[in-house]
């Protein structure tokens, strides 16, 4: 399916998003990327699902083509940007998936606008930023600020160490790893990633979890160094209609195992779309 890149304005933010649609009536699916990434993170999942979903993937402030005046960002700000893109694309109700920071934004959106969300998939999400997470995120900020000031690549060299599990290290070699680092350096802006990392530090979804009504998949990574099992348990306990699944990868599963990651999410989304279709037939 052809993908169209377009923009919409929300207050003083110009939100850039990709939309891929097989038909005007296909159910909507909104995908929200993680810290330092952009909408291209979702290409494998879009390729798998765009024959039956209208797939919308926005860039959050600080990433890709979305522009704003700069300054602090909150999860609520980013959720508003996602809603602005969905409104502009004509998606009143939609399935919703997010990775890492994108999972926090997706959960916030589902908790504050439950009527908009048909189903929710959260990968590498967390309920609140605890002391251990905050310590690591502040270390990220030190690296990012050093990179911005001196043109170094400390943060992008740290990312695979933090984000990828043992399967990545078993199958890579030094040349392939250096090629990945160069790719990351071309995608991640230290200044922009620092803004989103500051947002990560302020995450606290606990007051909203009980307001999420959408059927939810809590997808954990078996080798996630950043998000521990207690955070996944908090999401599962706090969201009424939540189930658990796991992928054999690290925090950065979309990059480490893009096909496996897409398959996990596609199975859940297809199941939810089929359940909705059956419910509509039964109601007639």
C-alpha positions in Angstrom: 0.0 0.0 0.0 1.3 3.5 -0.7 2.3 5.6 2.2 1.5 9.4 2.3 3.4 11.8 4.5 1.5 14.8 5.7 1.4 17.4 8.4 -1.1 19.1 10.7 -0.8 21.9 13.1 -1.6 21.7 16.8 -1.2 25.0 18.6 2.5 25.8 17.8 3.5 22.3 16.8 3.6 21.0 13.2 3.0 17.3 13.5 4.3 15.1 10.7 2.8 11.7 10.2 2.7 8.8 7.7 -0.6 7.3 6.8 -1.1 4.0 4.8 -4.6 2.9 4.0 -6.1 0.1 1.9 -9.6 1.5 1.9 -11.4 4.5 3.4 -13.3 2.2 5.8 -10.4 0.1 7.1 -10.1 0.3 10.9 -7.5 2.8 12.2 -4.3 1.8 13.9 -2.1 4.5 15.5 1.6 3.7 16.3 3.8 5.8 18.7 7.6 5.5 18.6 10.0 5.5 21.5 12.6 7.9 22.8 15.0 9.2 20.1 13.3 7.2 17.4 10.9 8.4 14.7 7.9 7.1 12.7 10.1 4.9 10.5 10.5 2.5 13.5 7.1 1.1 12.5 7.9 0.2 8.8 7.8 -3.6 9.4 4.5 -3.6 11.3 3.0 -1.2 8.7 4.0 -3.5 5.9 2.4 -6.5 7.7 -0.9 -4.7 8.5 -1.6 -2.0 5.9 -3.7 -4.4 3.8 -6.4 -4.4 6.5 -5.7 -1.3 8.7 -5.4 2.4 8.1 -2.0 2.8 9.8 -1.0 6.2 11.1 2.5 6.8 12.5 3.4 10.3 13.8 6.7 11.8 14.8 6.6 13.1 18.3 8.1 16.5 19.1 11.8 16.2 19.0 11.8 13.5 16.3 11.7 13.3 12.5 9.6 15.9 10.7 7.6 17.3 13.7 8.7 20.8 14.7 7.9 22.9 17.7 9.4 25.9 19.5 11.5 23.7 21.8 11.3 23.5 25.6 10.0 20.9 28.0 7.6 18.2 26.9 5.1 16.2 28.9 3.4 12.9 28.2 0.1 14.9 27.9 1.7 17.2 25.3 2.7 14.2 23.2 -0.7 12.6 23.5 -2.3 15.8 22.3 0.0 15.7 19.2 -1.1 12.1 18.5 -4.7 13.0 18.8 -4.2 16.0 16.5 -2.8 13.7 13.8 -5.6 11.1 14.3 -8.2 13.9 14.0 -6.6 15.3 10.9 -6.6 11.8 9.3 -10.3 11.3 10.2 -9.7 8.5 12.7 -12.4 8.8 15.4 -11.7 5.5 17.0 -8.6 3.4 16.5 -6.4 0.6 17.7 -3.3 2.0 19.5 0.2 0.7 20.0 3.3 2.3 21.5 6.9 1.4 22.3 8.8 2.7 25.4 8.0 6.4 25.6 5.4 5.7 23.0 3.8 3.2 25.3 3.6 5.8 28.1 2.0 8.2 25.6 -0.4 5.5 24.4 -1.4 4.6 28.0 -2.0 8.2 28.8 -4.2 8.7 25.7 -6.2 5.6 26.5 -6.7 6.7 30.1 -7.7 10.2 29.3 -9.7 9.5 26.1 -11.0 5.9 26.6 -13.7 6.4 24.0 -11.2 6.9 21.2 -9.2 3.6 21.8 -10.4 0.3 20.5 -7.5 -1.7 21.7 -4.1 -0.9 23.3 -0.7 -2.6 22.9 2.1 -1.5 25.2 5.7 -2.7 24.5 8.4 -1.9 27.0 6.0 0.4 28.9 6.1 1.3 32.6 3.7 2.6 35.2 6.0 5.3 36.7 9.6 6.3 36.6 11.2 4.8 39.8 14.5 5.6 41.4 16.5 3.1 39.4 15.0 4.2 36.1 15.6 7.8 36.9 19.2 7.1 37.6 19.7 5.5 34.2 17.8 8.2 32.4 19.9 10.9 34.0 22.9 9.1 32.8 21.4 9.2 29.3 21.1 12.9 29.7 24.7 13.3 30.7 25.8 11.4 27.5 23.4 13.3 25.3 24.5 16.7 26.5 28.1 15.8 26.1 27.4 14.6 22.5 25.5 17.8 21.7 28.4 20.0 23.1 31.3 18.1 21.6 30.0 16.2 18.6 30.8 12.8 20.2 28.7 9.6 19.8 28.6 8.4 23.4 24.9 8.0 23.6 24.5 6.0 20.3 27.3 3.7 21.4 25.5 3.1 24.7 22.1 2.4 23.0 22.8 -1.2 21.8 24.4 -2.1 25.1 21.2 -0.9 26.9 18.6 -1.9 24.3 19.6 -5.2 22.7 19.5 -8.7 24.1 21.9 -11.7 23.8 20.6 -12.8 20.4 21.8 -9.5 18.8 25.3 -10.0 20.3 25.5 -13.6 19.2 24.8 -12.9 15.6 26.7 -9.6 15.1 30.4 -8.8 14.6 32.5 -5.7 15.0 31.9 -4.4 11.5 28.2 -4.9 11.6 28.0 -3.3 15.0 29.9 -0.2 13.9 27.5 0.0 10.9 24.6 0.0 13.3 26.2 2.8 15.4 26.7 4.9 12.3 23.0 4.4 11.4 21.9 5.4 14.9 24.0 8.5 14.8 22.2 9.5 11.6 18.8 9.1 13.2 19.2 10.3 16.8 19.6 14.0 17.5 21.2 14.4 20.9 19.3 17.6 21.6 16.0 16.1 20.6 16.5 12.8 22.4 17.4 14.8 25.5 14.0 16.5 25.4 12.2 13.2 25.2 14.4 11.7 27.9 13.4 14.5 30.2 9.8 13.5 29.4 10.6 9.9 30.4 11.7 11.1 33.8 8.3 12.6 34.5 6.2 9.5 33.7 3.6 8.5 36.3 0.6 6.7 34.8 -0.7 5.2 38.1 -3.7 7.6 38.4 -4.8 6.8 34.9 -4.4 3.0 34.6 -7.8 2.3 36.2 -9.4 4.5 33.6 -8.2 2.5 30.6 -11.1 0.4 29.3 -9.6 -0.9 26.0 -8.5 -4.6 25.8 -4.7 -4.3 26.4 -1.6 -6.3 25.5 1.3 -5.7 27.9 4.3 -6.9 25.8 7.5 -7.3 27.7 11.0 -8.0 26.5 12.7 -10.9 28.2 16.1 -9.1 28.3 14.9 -5.5 29.1 17.6 -3.8 31.1 15.6 -0.6 31.6 12.1 -1.8 32.5 11.8 -4.5 35.2 9.1 -7.1 35.8 7.6 -5.0 38.6 6.7 -2.3 36.1 5.0 -4.8 33.8 3.1 -6.2 36.9 2.0 -2.7 37.7 0.5 -2.2 34.2 -1.2 -5.6 34.4 -2.6 -5.0 37.8 -3.7 -1.4 37.1 -5.4 -2.0 33.7 -8.7 -4.0 34.0 -8.6 -5.9 30.7 -4.9 -6.6 30.3 -3.0 -9.7 29.2 0.8 -10.4 29.1 3.1 -11.6 26.4 6.9 -11.6 26.0 9.4 -11.4 23.2 12.9 -12.9 23.4 14.7 -9.5 22.9 15.9 -6.5 24.8 14.2 -3.1 25.3 14.8 -2.2 21.7 12.9 -5.2 20.3 11.6 -3.2 17.2 15.2 -2.8 16.1 16.7 -6.0 17.4 14.0 -8.3 16.0 11.7 -6.3 13.8 9.9 -9.2 12.2 9.4 -11.0 15.5 8.2 -7.8 17.1 5.8 -7.1 14.2 4.4 -10.6 14.4 3.6 -10.3 18.2 1.7 -7.1 17.7 0.0 -8.1 14.5 -1.4 -11.3 16.2 -3.0 -9.2 18.9 -4.3 -6.5 16.6 -5.8 -9.0 14.2 -7.4 -10.9 17.1 -9.0 -7.6 18.3 -10.2 -6.6 14.9 -11.8 -10.1 14.4 -13.5 -9.9 17.8 -14.9 -6.5 17.0 -16.2 -7.7 13.6 -17.9 -10.7 15.3 -19.5 -8.5 17.9 -20.9 -6.2 15.2 -22.4 -9.2 13.3 -23.9 -10.6 16.5 -25.5 -7.2 17.3 -27.3 -7.0 13.9 
